[in-house]
């Protein structure tokens, strides 16, 4: 036998034996498996999407709450600052009124000393200019220098 004849007979024998090991092709089984795989994949995608949607809803709620909390905190901070400014304004106003009272007491004391001893040397300009040109009807209570000892201050 020639070599080509033996190769072709071997191929026919191999093909005949190889076909015996193959099972018949069943399209319905393959389509069923494909449908099952796609159904599971679709379910997984739905679950992932619903988890993602819940997560984004939670993030949106957190953003809204954080914004409201920041607004509340900034309002509270502004209110605290305004209260502090009002308190400082009250303190400054108290110091101002004490200074005005002390100045009035010193002017009264200088006028008493000026009236008793005449114009004081070096202070005559203050006494003459400061008291004659002023009107004491500004609503401020003036304290008399009488009754103030050497250790007393102008503070009430």
MARBA-106564 format. One record per residue (C-alpha): residue number from 0; residue in three letters; y, x negated, z. Coordinates in steps of 0.25 Angstrom, whole numbers. Layout:
# MARBA-106564
<node i="NUM" aa="ala" y="Y" x="X" z="Z"/>
...
***
This chain:
# MARBA-106564
<node i="0" aa="unk" y="0" x="0" z="0"/>
<node i="1" aa="unk" y="14" x="-5" z="-3"/>
<node i="2" aa="unk" y="24" x="-7" z="7"/>
<node i="3" aa="unk" y="33" x="5" z="3"/>
<node i="4" aa="unk" y="22" x="14" z="4"/>
<node i="5" aa="unk" y="18" x="10" z="18"/>
<node i="6" aa="unk" y="32" x="11" z="22"/>
<node i="7" aa="unk" y="34" x="25" z="17"/>
<node i="8" aa="unk" y="20" x="29" z="23"/>
<node i="9" aa="unk" y="25" x="23" z="36"/>
<node i="10" aa="unk" y="38" x="31" z="35"/>
<node i="11" aa="unk" y="31" x="44" z="33"/>
<node i="12" aa="unk" y="22" x="42" z="44"/>
<node i="13" aa="unk" y="33" x="38" z="54"/>
<node i="14" aa="unk" y="41" x="50" z="49"/>
<node i="15" aa="unk" y="29" x="59" z="51"/>
<node i="16" aa="unk" y="27" x="54" z="65"/>
<node i="17" aa="unk" y="42" x="54" z="68"/>
<node i="18" aa="unk" y="44" x="69" z="64"/>
<node i="19" aa="unk" y="32" x="72" z="73"/>
<node i="20" aa="unk" y="40" x="67" z="85"/>
<node i="21" aa="unk" y="53" x="75" z="82"/>
<node i="22" aa="unk" y="54" x="89" z="87"/>
<node i="23" aa="unk" y="59" x="99" z="78"/>
<node i="24" aa="unk" y="75" x="100" z="78"/>
<node i="25" aa="unk" y="80" x="112" z="86"/>
<node i="26" aa="unk" y="95" x="115" z="84"/>
<node i="27" aa="unk" y="96" x="126" z="94"/>
<node i="28" aa="unk" y="92" x="117" z="105"/>
<node i="29" aa="unk" y="103" x="107" z="101"/>
<node i="30" aa="unk" y="113" x="118" z="100"/>
<node i="31" aa="unk" y="109" x="124" z="114"/>
<node i="32" aa="unk" y="111" x="110" z="120"/>
<node i="33" aa="unk" y="124" x="108" z="113"/>
<node i="34" aa="unk" y="129" x="122" z="118"/>
<node i="35" aa="unk" y="124" x="119" z="133"/>
<node i="36" aa="unk" y="131" x="106" z="133"/>
<node i="37" aa="unk" y="144" x="112" z="127"/>
<node i="38" aa="unk" y="144" x="123" z="137"/>
<node i="39" aa="unk" y="142" x="113" z="149"/>
<node i="40" aa="unk" y="154" x="105" z="143"/>
<node i="41" aa="unk" y="162" x="117" z="142"/>
<node i="42" aa="unk" y="160" x="121" z="156"/>
<node i="43" aa="unk" y="163" x="107" z="161"/>
<node i="44" aa="unk" y="176" x="108" z="153"/>
<node i="45" aa="unk" y="179" x="121" z="159"/>
<node i="46" aa="unk" y="177" x="116" z="173"/>
<node i="47" aa="unk" y="185" x="104" z="171"/>
<node i="48" aa="unk" y="196" x="112" z="165"/>
<node i="49" aa="unk" y="196" x="122" z="177"/>
<node i="50" aa="unk" y="196" x="110" z="187"/>
<node i="51" aa="unk" y="208" x="104" z="179"/>
<node i="52" aa="unk" y="215" x="117" z="179"/>
<node i="53" aa="unk" y="213" x="119" z="194"/>
<node i="54" aa="unk" y="218" x="104" z="196"/>
<node i="55" aa="unk" y="231" x="106" z="188"/>
<node i="56" aa="unk" y="234" x="119" z="195"/>
<node i="57" aa="unk" y="233" x="112" z="208"/>
<node i="58" aa="unk" y="242" x="101" z="203"/>
<node i="59" aa="unk" y="252" x="111" z="199"/>
<node i="60" aa="unk" y="252" x="118" z="212"/>
<node i="61" aa="unk" y="253" x="104" z="219"/>
<node i="62" aa="unk" y="265" x="101" z="210"/>
<node i="63" aa="unk" y="272" x="114" z="213"/>
<node i="64" aa="unk" y="270" x="112" z="228"/>
<node i="65" aa="unk" y="274" x="98" z="228"/>
<node i="66" aa="unk" y="287" x="102" z="221"/>
<node i="67" aa="unk" y="290" x="113" z="231"/>
<node i="68" aa="unk" y="287" x="103" z="242"/>
<node i="69" aa="unk" y="297" x="93" z="237"/>
<node i="70" aa="unk" y="307" x="104" z="235"/>
<node i="71" aa="unk" y="305" x="108" z="250"/>
<node i="72" aa="unk" y="305" x="94" z="255"/>
<node i="73" aa="unk" y="318" x="91" z="247"/>
<node i="74" aa="unk" y="325" x="103" z="252"/>
<node i="75" aa="unk" y="321" x="99" z="266"/>
<node i="76" aa="unk" y="326" x="85" z="264"/>
<node i="77" aa="unk" y="340" x="90" z="259"/>
<node i="78" aa="unk" y="341" x="100" z="271"/>
<node i="79" aa="unk" y="338" x="89" z="281"/>
<node i="80" aa="unk" y="348" x="80" z="274"/>
<node i="81" aa="unk" y="359" x="91" z="275"/>
<node i="82" aa="unk" y="356" x="93" z="289"/>
<node i="83" aa="unk" y="358" x="79" z="292"/>
<node i="84" aa="unk" y="371" x="78" z="284"/>
<node i="85" aa="unk" y="376" x="90" z="292"/>
<node i="86" aa="unk" y="372" x="84" z="305"/>
<node i="87" aa="unk" y="379" x="71" z="301"/>
<node i="88" aa="unk" y="391" x="79" z="297"/>
<node i="89" aa="unk" y="391" x="86" z="311"/>
<node i="90" aa="unk" y="390" x="72" z="317"/>
<node i="91" aa="unk" y="402" x="66" z="309"/>
<node i="92" aa="unk" y="410" x="79" z="312"/>
<node i="93" aa="unk" y="408" x="77" z="327"/>
<node i="94" aa="unk" y="412" x="62" z="326"/>
<node i="95" aa="unk" y="424" x="66" z="318"/>
<node i="96" aa="unk" y="429" x="76" z="328"/>
<node i="97" aa="unk" y="427" x="66" z="339"/>
<node i="98" aa="unk" y="435" x="56" z="331"/>
<node i="99" aa="unk" y="446" x="67" z="329"/>
<node i="100" aa="unk" y="446" x="70" z="344"/>
<node i="101" aa="unk" y="447" x="56" z="348"/>
<node i="102" aa="unk" y="459" x="53" z="338"/>
<node i="103" aa="unk" y="466" x="65" z="344"/>
<node i="104" aa="unk" y="463" x="60" z="358"/>
<node i="105" aa="unk" y="469" x="47" z="354"/>
<node i="106" aa="unk" y="481" x="53" z="348"/>
<node i="107" aa="unk" y="483" x="61" z="360"/>
<node i="108" aa="unk" y="482" x="49" z="369"/>
<node i="109" aa="unk" y="492" x="41" z="360"/>
<node i="110" aa="unk" y="502" x="53" z="361"/>
<node i="111" aa="unk" y="501" x="53" z="376"/>
<node i="112" aa="unk" y="502" x="38" z="377"/>
<node i="113" aa="unk" y="514" x="38" z="367"/>
<node i="114" aa="unk" y="521" x="50" z="374"/>
<node i="115" aa="unk" y="520" x="42" z="388"/>
<node i="116" aa="unk" y="523" x="28" z="384"/>
<node i="117" aa="unk" y="530" x="31" z="371"/>
<node i="118" aa="unk" y="525" x="25" z="358"/>
<node i="119" aa="unk" y="514" x="15" z="360"/>
<node i="120" aa="unk" y="516" x="1" z="353"/>
<node i="121" aa="unk" y="508" x="0" z="341"/>
<node i="122" aa="unk" y="503" x="15" z="342"/>
<node i="123" aa="unk" y="516" x="22" z="340"/>
<node i="124" aa="unk" y="513" x="24" z="325"/>
<node i="125" aa="unk" y="500" x="31" z="328"/>
<node i="126" aa="unk" y="506" x="40" z="339"/>
<node i="127" aa="unk" y="518" x="43" z="331"/>
<node i="128" aa="unk" y="512" x="45" z="318"/>
<node i="129" aa="unk" y="499" x="51" z="322"/>
<node i="130" aa="unk" y="503" x="62" z="331"/>
<node i="131" aa="unk" y="516" x="67" z="326"/>
<node i="132" aa="unk" y="511" x="70" z="312"/>
<node i="133" aa="unk" y="498" x="77" z="316"/>
<node i="134" aa="unk" y="496" x="92" z="318"/>
<node i="135" aa="unk" y="485" x="94" z="329"/>
<node i="136" aa="unk" y="481" x="108" z="324"/>
<node i="137" aa="unk" y="469" x="103" z="316"/>
<node i="138" aa="unk" y="459" x="111" z="325"/>
<node i="139" aa="unk" y="454" x="98" z="332"/>
<node i="140" aa="unk" y="455" x="98" z="347"/>
<node i="141" aa="unk" y="462" x="86" z="352"/>
<node i="142" aa="unk" y="459" x="80" z="365"/>
<node i="143" aa="unk" y="469" x="75" z="375"/>
<node i="144" aa="unk" y="470" x="61" z="379"/>
<node i="145" aa="unk" y="472" x="66" z="393"/>
<node i="146" aa="unk" y="460" x="65" z="402"/>
<node i="147" aa="unk" y="454" x="54" z="393"/>
<node i="148" aa="unk" y="451" x="42" z="402"/>
<node i="149" aa="unk" y="449" x="28" z="397"/>
<node i="150" aa="unk" y="434" x="29" z="395"/>
<node i="151" aa="unk" y="434" x="43" z="388"/>
<node i="152" aa="unk" y="432" x="43" z="373"/>
<node i="153" aa="unk" y="436" x="54" z="363"/>
<node i="154" aa="unk" y="422" x="59" z="361"/>
<node i="155" aa="unk" y="419" x="73" z="367"/>
***
